[in-house]
Amino acid sequence: MMRFNDKTAYIPGGSSGIGLAIAKKLYSGGADVVIFSRNEDRLVKATNHIKDGVDEGGKIEYRQLDVSSFEDVKKVMEETVTKVGVPDILVNCAGRSYPGYFEDISYEQLDETMKINFYGVWNASAVLFPKMKSKGGHIINVSSMAGFIGVFGFTDYAASKFAVIGFSEALRSEGKKFGLKVSVLCPADTDTPAFEIENKNKPPETKAVSEAANLFTPEEIADALCKKIGSNTFLIIPGFMPKLTYHLKRLAPGLVEFIMDRIIRGVQK
Ligand SMILES: NC(=O)c1ccc[n+]([C@@H]2O[C@H](COP(=O)([O-])OP(=O)(O)OC[C@H]3O[C@@H](n4cnc5c(N)ncnc54)[C@H](OP(=O)(O)O)[C@@H]3O)[C@@H](O)[C@H]2O)c1
């Protein structure tokens, strides 16, 4: 059992899926946890789920906010810091994906995707970085494998998740002087409520690429992440095959493209 006693963790996107599994793992390890998201019913259910079956957890609270609104994030997070304290761990996990052919993706969808997946990460970091730097800590921004491979059907999503990695690498460099670590979590496909919805809308080519890879559980992703909290690892990529894919993409990008093209052509025939 990993222990996080005396740590405070903030998790935007902690009411469902990967964020919820991370919240439960940190809480079970003794951390005080605050989860943030929009829907209050889901926040209440998530809070009960996090406490369920845990005897020696820390404290758990929730707050409603929309990560895409800087004003909202600033107001809610500053109130939370006053009440709960500056976090030692910030996991920016709120996000969404609506796959589709590029020509079917509206400007409004692009705008929303960027505002939630990228601006959301920026907003929480902008409010908390100045506070966290006085005591050190760890900011973990959730990207995706689609943050280092542009996958068919994910044009807006990939743009937002590539942005998360570039932002995090630059912020990591600035955080070093203060002992504040910054990492990125890049999960492969994970069995969450969002993934279920995503599957209903995937173009067949995207589905075929996705089915060629393993599906992870949110608990496996949370486990891999929690082992790296406090470490200097920048890219946290859970699972052997996703890690291998990352290295292949760097060392032999043509090979990764060739494999994906073959899968895609198989569907388009
Ligand atoms: N599942 C996968 O296969 C997969 C793979 C790679 C990366 N990821 C990334 O992992 C993260 C979590 O995904 P998931 O699959 O666990 O999704 P999920 O089950 O739908 O959970 C998403 C969480 O984000 C919150 N959220 C969404 N929009 C928000 C907003 N505007 N403001 C505040 N909170 C918001 C949701 O709550 P409300 O809707 O109530 O606000 C929920 O708590 C995302 O960043 C996703 O891109 C997922």
The ligand as a MOL file (V3000), in Angstrom:
LIG
                    3D

  0  0  0     0  0            999 V3000
M  V30 BEGIN CTAB
M  V30 COUNTS 48 52 0 0 0
M  V30 BEGIN ATOM
M  V30 1 N -10.4800 6.8100 -21.0370 0
M  V30 2 C -9.4840 6.7910 -21.9050 0
M  V30 3 O -9.3800 5.8810 -22.7700 0
M  V30 4 C -8.4290 7.8630 -21.8620 0
M  V30 5 C -7.2270 7.6370 -22.5540 0
M  V30 6 C -6.2510 8.6380 -22.5330 0
M  V30 7 C -6.4500 9.8120 -21.8190 0
M  V30 8 N -7.6190 10.0070 -21.1670 0 CHG=1
M  V30 9 C -7.7880 11.2660 -20.4450 0
M  V30 10 O -7.9970 10.9720 -19.0680 0
M  V30 11 C -8.8170 11.9960 -18.4630 0
M  V30 12 C -9.9950 11.3460 -17.7740 0
M  V30 13 O -10.7670 10.6500 -18.7550 0
M  V30 14 P -11.8380 9.5520 -18.3470 0
M  V30 15 O -11.8990 8.5970 -19.4530 0
M  V30 16 O -11.5910 9.0940 -16.9540 0 CHG=-1
M  V30 17 O -13.1800 10.4490 -18.4300 0
M  V30 18 P -14.5340 10.4950 -17.5490 0
M  V30 19 O -14.7870 9.1940 -16.9030 0
M  V30 20 O -15.5700 11.1060 -18.4130 0
M  V30 21 O -14.1440 11.5940 -16.4430 0
M  V30 22 C -13.9310 12.9160 -16.8400 0
M  V30 23 C -13.9420 13.7910 -15.6120 0
M  V30 24 O -13.6910 15.1350 -16.0070 0
M  V30 25 C -14.7470 15.9730 -15.5140 0
M  V30 26 N -14.9180 17.0880 -16.4300 0
M  V30 27 C -15.1610 17.0610 -17.7680 0
M  V30 28 N -15.2830 18.3060 -18.2510 0
M  V30 29 C -15.1030 19.1460 -17.1860 0
M  V30 30 C -15.1260 20.5540 -17.0250 0
M  V30 31 N -15.3640 21.3760 -18.0650 0
M  V30 32 N -14.8980 21.0770 -15.7950 0
M  V30 33 C -14.6720 20.2630 -14.7380 0
M  V30 34 N -14.6430 18.9370 -14.8190 0
M  V30 35 C -14.8720 18.3850 -16.0250 0
M  V30 36 C -15.9610 15.0420 -15.4560 0
M  V30 37 O -16.9850 15.4960 -14.5860 0
M  V30 38 P -18.2070 16.4540 -15.0800 0
M  V30 39 O -18.5760 16.0080 -16.4840 0
M  V30 40 O -19.2850 16.2670 -14.0680 0
M  V30 41 O -17.6660 17.8440 -15.0640 0
M  V30 42 C -15.2840 13.7900 -14.8990 0
M  V30 43 O -15.0450 13.9370 -13.5130 0
M  V30 44 C -9.2130 12.9340 -19.6220 0
M  V30 45 O -8.3270 14.0340 -19.6330 0
M  V30 46 C -9.0060 12.0790 -20.8620 0
M  V30 47 O -8.7480 12.8370 -22.0080 0
M  V30 48 C -8.6060 9.0730 -21.1630 0
M  V30 END ATOM
M  V30 BEGIN BOND
M  V30 1 1 1 2
M  V30 2 2 2 3
M  V30 3 1 2 4
M  V30 4 1 4 5
M  V30 5 2 4 48
M  V30 6 2 5 6
M  V30 7 1 6 7
M  V30 8 2 7 8
M  V30 9 1 8 9
M  V30 10 1 8 48
M  V30 11 1 9 10
M  V30 12 1 9 46
M  V30 13 1 10 11
M  V30 14 1 11 12
M  V30 15 1 11 44
M  V30 16 1 12 13
M  V30 17 1 13 14
M  V30 18 2 14 15
M  V30 19 1 14 16
M  V30 20 1 14 17
M  V30 21 1 17 18
M  V30 22 2 18 19
M  V30 23 1 18 20
M  V30 24 1 18 21
M  V30 25 1 21 22
M  V30 26 1 22 23
M  V30 27 1 23 24
M  V30 28 1 23 42
M  V30 29 1 24 25
M  V30 30 1 25 26
M  V30 31 1 25 36
M  V30 32 1 26 27
M  V30 33 1 26 35
M  V30 34 2 27 28
M  V30 35 1 28 29
M  V30 36 1 29 30
M  V30 37 2 29 35
M  V30 38 1 30 31
M  V30 39 2 30 32
M  V30 40 1 32 33
M  V30 41 2 33 34
M  V30 42 1 34 35
M  V30 43 1 36 37
M  V30 44 1 36 42
M  V30 45 1 37 38
M  V30 46 2 38 39
M  V30 47 1 38 40
M  V30 48 1 38 41
M  V30 49 1 42 43
M  V30 50 1 44 45
M  V30 51 1 44 46
M  V30 52 1 46 47
M  V30 END BOND
M  V30 END CTAB
M  END
